Amino acid sequence: MRSKILEELYINKGNYISGEVLRTKLGVSRTAIWKHINALKEEGYNIETIPRKGYMLLEMKDKLLPKEIEALISNNTMGQQIVYFDSIDSTNSYAKKEANKLKDGTVILSEEQLLGRGRRGRSWSSPKGTGIWMSLVLKPNIPPTEGVKMTQIAAAAVCKAIRELTGLNALIKWPNDIVINGKKICGILTEMAGELNEVNYIIVGIGINVNTDGFECELKEKATSLFIEGGKKIDRRELVVNILKNFEVLYNIYIKDLDLDETLVIVKNYSAILGKEIKIIQGNLEKKARAIDINDEGLLLVQMDDGSKELISSGEVSIRGENGYI
């Protein structure tokens, strides 16, 4: 019932709709309408109430509320179902726990994460109301070995969306980070469950520092935000929508024929490491190499100091610049 009331408020956005009209349309009492309106206010929706005029939904500029995003999504599969939290331990953890109940393309969004996670068990700072902390639930009919490529698709979608919306020179640090001016702005964590020949679900977690205005000392050297780099606040809803639209295009191309070419064009064109000297870190081992290409399977081709070439899988290593993060 609450979602139906919200839908009516959206249809009449900018105008008042009376409790009597809502009661008649939805077949419930005016008291029930009033209770649901108050519940929506508690969830963060900005609803103005005036006696004898009714209720009006006002513009929300600082919340990632589902209906605000769904109104901009149009016919996208990604984001047709949005699960929203004001606070959560981790969107990826929730998505994994509830994956079997959620539809393909469901998006989990939270204003903050208390236990955000990155690759290789690292923590991810997710302060309230400043970033995009979201997870996509995917259920593609592909071999499990192909699941890792969702990271490349997500990286391409995020990088392209940031460049389109902000004009900033966002680059992809293979395989799962987006950087600007050599500092990390986004991390991607892909997790999968499946059988020998079948994917049950893939969770793609995306964390983006959007309107963060500063970082603690230990993060200053390697982390940044769109606000810091561009000098102005970004509409987080618009960025979420752009990411989902770009992701859906690349995802559908890939799922149709297992063709990663469209994604790889973006990944290569906006690579932060190709042609550069890098450090390959695997456990306690560290090797220097030159990143020279990304092959059709999304593997990184490097040339070692002795002239030999190796293909590096994203699950095996961390990549760093020769003299810093990148």
N, C-alpha and C positions, 0 to 999 in steps of 0.2 A: 504493500500500500504506500509506503514511504517513497518508493521509486516512482510510483504513478503520480503522486502529488508533485514530486520534483519535476517530472516530465511536463506536467501542466504549467508549472511555474516557468519552465524554460520556453514553452510555446508562447507564453504571455510575457516574456522577459521585457522589462522596461515599463510594464503596465500592471496595475493592480488587478487581482482576481479575487473575488469575494469568497468567503467561507461557504456561503450558500451555493454558489456555482460549483465549487469543488465538491460539496456534499451531494449535489444532484448528479454530477458527472460520475462520481466514484461510488455512490451508493453507501456512504457511511455517515455517521453523525457529525455535526459541526464540532462536537467535543473531541471526537477522534481526529478530525482534521487538525485542530489546535494542538493536540498532543504530538502528532507527527511533525508539525511545523516546528515545535519547540525542540524535538529530537534532532531535526535537521540543523537547527541553529547550533545545537551542542556539537554536532559533527563538523561545524565550521562554515556552513553555508550562510551567506549574508542576506537574510530575508527581513525586509521591512514590513512591520505590521501597523496598520492605522485603522482604528474603529470606523465602521460603516464604509470603508473602502476595500479592506481586505489585505492581501499579501502580495508583495512584489519582490522578486529575486533581483538583487543588486549585483553589479560586476564584482568578481573576486579576482584580485591580482596577485595574491600571495599564497594561494593554496593550489595543490594539484588534485582538485576534486574531480571525481570520475565524470560527472555529467558535463562539466566544463570542457573536458578533453574529448568525450564522446561526441559532443556537438561539432567538433572540428575534424574528427576522424573520417567522416563521410562513409564510404563503402569499404574501408579497410577491414580485413579479417583480424589483423593484429589490433587489439584494443577494443574490440566489440564488447568484451567482458573485462571490467577493471575491478580489482579488489584493492581497496584503499585503506591505509592505516595512518593514524596520526603519529604513532610510534610502534616500532616492532624490533625484535632482536635482529632479524635478517630476512630480507625479502626472498633470498634464495632458499633459506631454511624452510620458510613457510611454503614456498612453491613446491619444494621436494616433498614435504609432508602431505600436502593436499593435491598433488599432481594428478592422481587417479580420478579425483572428483572434478577437476577443472577442465574446461574446453581447450582445444587447440587454439593458440593465439591469445589466451588470457594474459593480462598484464597485472602484476602485483606492484603497487606503488606505496611508498611510505614517506612521510615528511622527515623522518629520521630513522636511523638504524642504531641500535645500542650495541650490537655485536656484528657489525659489517665485516665481511670476509673478502680477501683477495686470493690470488693464486698462491699455491704452496703454503696454505695455512696462515698467511699474513693477515693482520687486522686492517680494516679500512675505516677511516674516520668519516662519519656521516652525520654532521650536525644538522639540527632541525631547521627546516624551511629555507635552506641555502642551496641545496643541490637536487639532483635527480638520482634517487635510489630506487631502481626498479628491476624486476625480473620478468622475462617472457617464458611462458610455458608452451613448448612446441611438441607436437606429436607427428612427425613426418614419417612417411613410409619409405625409409631409406635403410641401407645396411648400417649396423652400429659403427662400423669403421669410418663412416662418413660424418659422424656426429661432430667430430672436432672442428669441422669446417664452419660450423655455426659461429665460432669465434671470429673468423675472418670476415664473415658476412656482417656480423654486428659491428666490428671495427670499421669496416667500409661505410656502413650506414651512419654511424655516429660521426665519423670524420666528415662525411659529405654534408650531413645536417648542420653541423657546427659551422662549416665554411659558408654554407648557403645563408644561414640565419645571421651570422655575426661578421662575416668577411675576414675573420681571423685565420692565420696560416696554420691551421691544425694539421698535424702529421701523425702517421701511424707508426708506433714503435712495435714492430713485429714481436709477438703475435697479437697482443691483447691490450695495449695501452695507446691512448691518444695523448700527444704532447703538443705544447705550444712554447716556442722559444726555449726548447730543451727541457721543459718541466712538465711533469705529468698532470693531466687534467681529467683523465678518465681511465678507469680500469674495467676490464670485462672478465667475468668468471663463468665458464661453461661447465655444467655438470650433467651427467647422463645416466639413465638406468635402462637396462634392456636385457634381452635374452641373447643367445648365440647369434641368431639371424634376425632379430627384431628389436627395434627401439620402442621402449615403453614411453619414455618422455625425455626431452632435453630441456634443461633450464639454462637460460642465458641471463646472467646478472650483469647489470650495467650501473656503474656509479660515476657520476659526473660532478665535479666541483663547478657550480654555476655562479652563484652570487656570493660566495665566500669572500670576505674582505681581508682575511689574514690567516696565517698558519703558525703553529707553534714552532719554536726554533729548530727542532730536529727535522721538520718537514719543509722549511722555507727554501732549502737548497734544491729540492727536487719536485715540489708540488706548486701548482698555481690554480687559478680559476678564470673563468670567462670574464668575470667582473674585473679582476686584477689586470688581465691582459687587454681588455677592451675599454675599460674605464666607464662602463655603464651597466646598469642592471638588465638582465635578460629575462624575458617572459618564459618561465620554465614550462608552462603548458605548451607553448608554441614549439619549444625545442623537443618535448616529448612526442608531439604529433609529427614533426618533421622526421624524427628518428624512426618512428613506427612506419611511416609511409616509405621511407627509403629502405628500411629493412624488408618490408613486404615485397617490394619490387625485386630486390636481389635474391631474397629467399625463394620466391616463386620461380624465378628463372632457374635457380639451382635445383630445386625439387623436381622440376619438370624433366630435366635430362641429366641431372648430376653435373651440370655445367657451371664451373666456378669462374669462367672467363670474365664476365661482367664485373664480378667482385674483385678479381685480381688486377684489372685495369686500375681501379681506384686504389687498391692496396699498394701497387707499385708506383703509381703516379704521385701518391702522397706519402711515400715511405720516408721515415726519419733516419733509416740506417743503410739503405742500399748505396753502395759506393764508398762506405765509410769503414774505418777500422773499428772493430768492436771487441768486447770481451765476452766469451761464452762461459757461463758459470754453471757447473753441474756438480751439485753437492759441494765437496771441498776442493774440487778441481776447477782451475781457471785457465782458459786458453785464449790466445789472441788470434784473430782472423779478420778477413775482409768480407763484408757482406756483398755478394755480387748479383744475386737474383732470388726470386721466389718462384718455384716451379708450379706446374699445373695442379698439383695436389696441395699447394699452399705451404710446402716445406721450404725452409730457408737454405739456399745454396751459399756456402762460404768457401773461401780459399785460405788455407792455412799458411803459416810462414814458410813451410817447405815447398809450397807450390801445389800441394795436393788439394783436392776439393772434397767437401763433405756435404751431405744433406742433413739438416737439423730439424728434428720434430719438435713442435711447440711444447709437448708434454715433458720433454726431457730436461729443459734448460731455462736459465734466465739470461737475458741479453742486456749488456750495459755498453755505454760508449767507452771509448778508449780512456778518456780522462774524466769521466763523470757518469751521471745517470744516462745521458745520451749525447 
